[in-house]
Amino acid sequence: MKMMIQADDYGITKAVADGIIACAKAGMMTQTGLFSNMACAQYAVERWKEEAPFVLLGQDLNLCAGYPVTDPKLIPSLVEPNGKFKTSKMHKELDKTDKHHVPYEEAYLEYDNQVKRFIELTGKKPGYIGGHAWGSDETNRAMSDICVKYGIFDVTKEAMISLEKDLEMIWARPIDRGNGVWEFNANTQIENDPLKMFREGKLDARLNEALANEEVFMLHTHAGFVDRDLTEESSYTMIRAMEAGFLCSEELRNWVKENNIKLVTYADVYENASYGKE
């Protein structure tokens, strides 16, 4: 049995980067995707190089958080008047009247510049490429074309890992309070504690299903620590700390050991892809 343990959004803020490094050093996390457009991307890359080079560093191509790498004047559909990216919520609202409001060319240009920035920071291509938060037919096509251009593994197109994201969706989701009221505030996210669920046996059915039926499966997270900057970039705040606690726990470590699970990455599983080693 093989399992990937992934944390998305590496470098969205310093605290998230610090939390992901803590998870890596705890020995459980196997791969993470860098936000190369963020202000602390260089900080995140330096920590990865110095403390966790054994973790596969991929790239989360991002059109919804922080500022673009590209001159905002060249990608007007993606940015607000201040030059910052429109949020995923803004894009989803625009989708209601125009699902094609972001041209392919603008998405491709920004994605291309984000990959170039990744290479500039790390000295090599991303180990894999995935998306972040919002996408459309045009942005998805642009991402696939970028993967072809650079010979990088396209997670969204090629990876057929059963249970990917499903386990996280057990806890990282809004809580239905009834009468059409859904909550995903900080307190709600603290309630959605995967380690508590694990201790109470509430994850056993899904984990045992994976053990019985899958050769490879993924524990997908957005683990990290929390700082003020994060509240301005993401609705995923305290849930990241709860997930980090789970990934760093003795309970998870013991479960992996007891079930003879080998921790792997995309690079270990998909031999037909190029993983940015050049």
C-alpha positions in Angstrom: 0.0 0.0 0.0 1.3 3.4 -0.9 0.0 6.8 0.2 0.8 10.4 -0.8 0.4 13.1 1.9 0.1 16.5 0.3 -0.3 20.1 1.6 -1.3 22.8 -0.9 -0.6 26.5 -1.0 3.0 26.4 0.1 4.1 30.0 0.5 0.7 31.7 0.4 2.0 33.3 3.7 5.0 32.8 5.9 3.0 31.0 8.6 1.6 28.5 6.1 5.1 27.9 4.8 6.3 27.4 8.4 3.5 24.9 9.1 4.2 22.9 6.0 7.9 22.7 6.8 6.9 21.5 10.3 4.7 18.8 8.7 7.6 17.8 6.4 10.1 17.5 9.3 7.6 15.4 11.3 8.1 12.8 8.5 4.7 12.4 7.2 4.2 14.9 4.3 5.6 13.9 1.0 4.7 16.8 -1.4 3.6 20.4 -1.6 2.7 23.0 -4.2 4.4 26.4 -4.2 2.6 29.7 -4.9 5.4 31.3 -6.8 3.6 34.6 -7.2 3.4 35.4 -3.5 5.6 37.9 -1.6 7.1 35.2 0.6 7.8 32.7 -2.2 11.5 33.1 -1.9 11.4 32.6 1.9 9.4 29.4 1.3 11.8 28.1 -1.3 14.8 28.8 1.0 13.2 26.9 3.9 12.4 24.0 1.6 16.0 23.9 0.2 17.5 24.0 3.7 15.1 21.9 5.7 12.9 19.7 3.5 14.5 19.0 0.1 13.3 15.4 0.4 9.7 16.7 -0.2 8.6 16.9 -3.8 8.0 20.6 -4.6 5.3 21.1 -7.2 3.5 24.3 -8.2 0.0 25.4 -7.5 -0.8 27.7 -10.4 -2.9 30.5 -8.9 -5.2 33.2 -10.3 -7.0 34.1 -7.1 -4.6 35.0 -4.3 -2.0 37.8 -4.0 -0.6 39.8 -6.9 0.2 38.4 -10.3 3.7 37.9 -11.7 2.6 39.5 -14.9 2.1 43.3 -15.4 -1.6 43.7 -14.4 -2.2 45.9 -17.5 -1.7 42.8 -19.6 -4.2 40.6 -17.7 -7.1 43.0 -16.9 -9.7 40.2 -16.6 -7.8 38.7 -13.7 -7.1 41.7 -11.5 -8.9 44.4 -9.5 -8.1 48.1 -10.0 -5.3 47.9 -7.4 -3.6 45.2 -9.4 -4.3 42.4 -7.0 -5.9 39.1 -8.2 -9.7 38.9 -8.1 -10.7 36.3 -5.5 -12.2 33.0 -6.3 -15.5 34.3 -4.9 -15.4 37.2 -7.4 -14.7 34.8 -10.3 -17.5 32.5 -9.3 -19.9 35.5 -9.2 -18.8 36.5 -12.6 -19.3 33.0 -13.9 -23.0 33.4 -13.3 -23.3 35.8 -16.3 -20.2 34.9 -18.3 -18.3 31.6 -17.8 -15.7 32.8 -20.3 -14.8 36.1 -18.6 -11.1 35.3 -18.4 -9.5 34.8 -21.8 -7.3 31.9 -22.5 -4.4 34.2 -23.5 -4.4 36.0 -20.1 -4.5 32.9 -18.1 -1.7 31.3 -20.2 0.5 34.4 -19.8 0.2 34.5 -16.1 0.7 30.7 -15.7 3.8 30.9 -17.9 5.3 33.7 -15.8 4.5 31.8 -12.6 6.4 28.8 -13.9 9.3 31.0 -15.0 9.3 32.5 -11.5 9.3 29.0 -10.0 12.4 28.0 -12.1 14.1 31.3 -11.2 13.6 30.6 -7.5 14.4 26.9 -7.3 16.7 26.3 -10.3 14.5 23.6 -11.8 11.0 22.9 -13.0 8.1 22.1 -10.7 7.7 18.4 -9.7 4.0 18.6 -10.7 1.4 21.3 -11.5 -2.0 21.7 -10.0 -4.6 24.4 -9.8 -6.0 26.6 -7.0 -9.5 27.4 -5.9 -11.2 28.5 -9.2 -10.9 27.6 -12.8 -12.8 27.6 -16.1 -12.5 25.8 -19.5 -10.1 28.5 -20.7 -7.9 28.5 -17.6 -7.8 24.7 -17.5 -6.8 24.6 -21.1 -4.1 27.1 -20.5 -2.8 25.1 -17.6 -2.7 21.9 -19.7 -0.8 23.7 -22.4 1.7 25.1 -19.9 2.3 21.5 -18.7 2.9 20.4 -22.2 5.3 23.3 -23.0 7.5 22.6 -20.0 7.1 18.8 -19.8 5.6 18.9 -16.3 3.1 16.5 -14.8 -0.4 17.8 -14.9 -2.1 16.6 -11.8 -5.6 17.8 -12.7 -5.5 16.0 -16.1 -3.4 12.8 -15.5 -3.5 11.8 -11.8 -6.1 9.2 -11.1 -5.6 8.9 -7.4 -8.7 7.5 -5.7 -9.9 9.4 -2.7 -7.9 12.5 -3.7 -9.5 15.4 -1.7 -12.3 13.1 -0.5 -10.7 12.6 2.9 -10.2 16.3 3.4 -13.8 16.9 2.4 -14.9 15.0 5.5 -13.6 17.8 7.7 -12.6 20.8 5.6 -16.2 21.8 4.7 -18.9 24.2 5.9 -21.2 22.9 8.6 -24.9 22.9 7.9 -26.7 24.7 10.7 -30.1 24.2 9.1 -32.5 26.7 7.5 -30.0 27.3 4.7 -27.3 28.5 7.0 -23.8 27.3 6.4 -20.8 28.2 8.5 -17.1 28.0 7.8 -15.7 30.6 10.2 -12.7 30.1 12.4 -14.6 28.4 15.2 -16.3 26.0 12.8 -13.0 25.1 11.3 -11.7 24.3 14.8 -14.7 22.0 15.3 -13.7 20.2 12.1 -10.7 18.6 13.7 -9.4 15.6 11.7 -7.2 14.4 14.5 -10.2 14.3 16.8 -12.2 12.5 14.1 -9.4 10.0 13.7 -9.2 9.4 17.5 -13.0 8.8 17.6 -12.9 6.4 14.7 -14.9 8.6 12.4 -12.3 8.3 9.6 -11.8 4.5 9.9 -14.3 3.6 7.2 -12.8 5.7 4.5 -9.2 4.8 5.5 -10.0 1.1 5.6 -11.7 1.4 2.2 -8.6 2.8 0.8 -6.4 0.1 2.4 -8.7 -2.6 1.0 -9.2 -1.3 -2.5 -6.5 1.1 -3.6 -2.9 0.5 -4.6 -2.2 4.2 -4.1 -4.3 6.9 -2.3 -3.8 10.4 -1.1 -4.3 12.3 2.1 -4.9 15.7 0.7 -4.7 18.8 3.0 -4.1 22.5 3.2 -2.0 22.1 6.3 -0.1 25.1 7.7 0.1 27.6 10.5 -2.0 30.7 10.6 -1.1 34.4 10.5 -2.9 37.7 9.9 -1.9 37.7 6.2 -3.7 34.4 5.7 -7.1 35.9 6.6 -6.7 38.3 3.7 -6.0 35.6 1.2 -8.0 32.6 2.0 -11.2 31.3 3.7 -9.1 28.3 4.8 -7.6 29.6 8.1 -7.8 27.6 11.3 -8.5 24.4 9.4 -4.9 24.5 8.3 -3.7 24.4 11.8 -6.0 21.5 12.6 -4.7 19.6 9.6 -1.1 20.3 10.6 -1.8 18.9 14.0 -3.1 15.7 12.3 -0.1 15.4 10.0 2.3 15.8 12.9 0.5 13.5 15.2 1.8 10.2 16.7 -1.6 8.7 15.9 -1.1 9.2 12.1 2.5 8.0 12.3 1.5 4.9 14.1 -1.3 4.1 11.8 1.0 4.4 8.8 3.5 2.1 10.5 0.9 -0.5 11.6 -0.6 -0.8 8.2 2.8 -1.1 6.4 2.1 2.0 4.3 4.8 3.4 2.1 4.8 7.1 1.8 5.3 8.2 -1.8 5.0 11.2 -4.3 3.7 11.6 -7.8 7.3 11.1 -9.0 7.4 7.7 -7.3 4.1 6.6 -8.9 3.9 8.1 -12.4 6.9 6.9 -14.4 5.6 8.3 -17.7 5.9 11.9 -16.6 8.7 14.4 -16.4 9.1 15.8 -12.9 11.1 18.9 -13.4 14.5 17.5 -12.6 16.2 19.5 -15.4 
